[in-house]
């Protein structure tokens, strides 16, 4: 795996871990809506997720269909998830 690809995979894994925390906290908050610490953690991880995705996209290009794309359209230039060696 090239150094460039390893950095990309490391960043993707970090994004996936943070998004997993967001998802799990969201599920917890569905049944515990008054848990202040869970809401604070949820919001912290949501902000971190946006930050990590913006950093990833500034280096590797769009990773979401709703990302702002420079001209020419580059979303298709990224490897598909099944093309990445984790």
Secondary structure by P-SEA (a helix, b strand, c coil): ccaaaaaaaaaaaaaaaaaaaaaaaaaaaacccccaaaaaaaaaaaaaaaaaaaaaaacccccccccccccccccccccccccccc
